[in-house]
Amino acid sequence: MNWLEKLGYGGTATVIGLLIVFAGLTIIIVSLKIMAAVFKMVENRKAAKLAAQAPKAEAPVPAAEPATAEVPVEVTDDNELIAVIAAAIAAFDFGNGNKPVKIKSIKRVSGWKSAARTEQLYKF
């Protein structure tokens, strides 16, 4: 068997392998499309059944406007809190032989922002 025959067999094996892979991917795509259509049909049937069972609503009630109350901002001296945060950062960073850290500012973060950030970061 010379090198040209070996090259031919290798090319044939490559083409057959690619065809098998793409056929498998096509089967997966088609099955996912079919499942999506089936689930959408089931969801539409449930929605239609719920709409038929729901009592007829009278006139729509106008939505109430949200109350916009101002939250008083507490102005306090947080020197002790800043010292504790700086000590915690220093104890954490200096243990690894890193350069000293300079804390320029500390901002209070609302609980909703941190909850949303945590939810997005650790979703899975």
C-alpha positions in Angstrom: 0.0 0.0 0.0 1.6 3.2 -1.1 1.2 6.7 0.4 -1.4 7.7 -2.1 -3.7 4.8 -1.2 -3.2 5.6 2.5 -4.1 9.3 1.8 -7.2 8.1 0.0 -8.4 5.9 2.8 -7.7 8.7 5.3 -9.8 11.2 3.2 -12.6 8.7 2.9 -12.6 8.1 6.7 -12.6 11.9 7.3 -15.5 12.5 5.0 -17.5 9.6 6.5 -16.8 10.9 10.0 -17.9 14.4 9.1 -21.1 13.1 7.5 -22.0 11.1 10.6 -21.4 14.1 12.9 -23.5 16.4 10.8 -26.2 13.9 10.4 -26.3 13.5 14.2 -26.4 17.3 14.7 -29.2 17.5 12.2 -31.2 14.9 14.1 -30.7 16.7 17.4 -31.8 20.0 15.9 -34.9 18.5 14.3 -35.8 16.7 17.5 -35.4 20.0 19.5 -37.6 21.9 17.1 -40.3 19.1 17.3 -40.2 19.2 21.1 -40.4 23.0 21.2 -43.5 22.8 18.9 -45.1 20.1 21.1 -44.5 22.1 24.3 -45.8 25.3 22.8 -49.0 23.4 21.7 -49.5 22.0 25.2 -48.9 25.5 26.7 -51.5 27.0 24.3 -54.0 24.4 25.2 -53.5 25.0 28.9 -53.9 28.8 28.4 -57.1 28.3 26.3 -58.5 26.0 29.0 -57.7 28.5 31.7 -59.2 31.4 29.7 -62.4 29.4 29.2 -62.6 28.6 32.9 -61.9 32.1 34.1 -65.0 34.2 34.9 -65.7 37.1 32.7 -64.1 40.2 34.1 -66.1 43.4 34.4 -64.5 46.8 33.8 -60.7 46.8 34.2 -59.6 48.5 37.4 -57.1 51.3 36.9 -53.7 50.5 38.4 -52.7 52.4 41.5 -49.7 54.6 41.1 -46.7 53.5 43.2 -46.0 55.6 46.2 -42.7 57.5 46.0 -41.6 58.0 49.6 -38.2 59.5 50.2 -36.0 57.4 52.4 -34.1 59.5 54.8 -30.4 59.1 54.5 -28.5 58.6 57.7 -25.3 60.6 57.9 -23.2 58.9 60.5 -19.5 58.8 61.3 -18.4 55.4 60.0 -14.7 55.6 61.0 -15.0 52.5 63.1 -16.7 50.6 60.2 -14.0 51.8 57.8 -11.3 50.6 60.2 -12.8 47.2 60.5 -13.2 46.8 56.7 -9.6 48.0 56.1 -8.3 45.6 58.8 -10.2 42.7 57.2 -8.9 43.5 53.7 -5.4 43.9 55.1 -5.5 40.5 56.9 -6.8 38.8 53.8 -4.3 40.3 51.4 -1.1 40.6 53.4 -1.2 36.9 54.2 -0.3 36.1 50.6 2.6 38.5 50.4 0.8 41.0 48.2 1.4 44.8 48.2 -0.5 47.0 50.7 -4.0 48.0 49.6 -5.1 51.6 49.8 -8.8 52.0 50.4 -10.0 55.2 48.6 -13.7 55.1 49.3 -16.4 52.9 50.7 -19.9 53.0 49.2 -23.0 51.5 50.7 -24.8 49.2 48.3 -28.5 48.6 48.3 -29.6 45.1 49.2 -31.5 44.7 45.9 -28.4 45.4 43.8 -26.3 42.9 45.6 -29.1 40.3 45.5 -29.5 40.7 41.7 -25.7 40.6 41.2 -25.5 37.4 43.3 -28.4 35.8 41.4 -26.7 36.6 38.1 -23.2 35.4 39.1 -24.2 32.2 40.9 -27.2 31.2 38.7 -26.1 27.7 37.9 
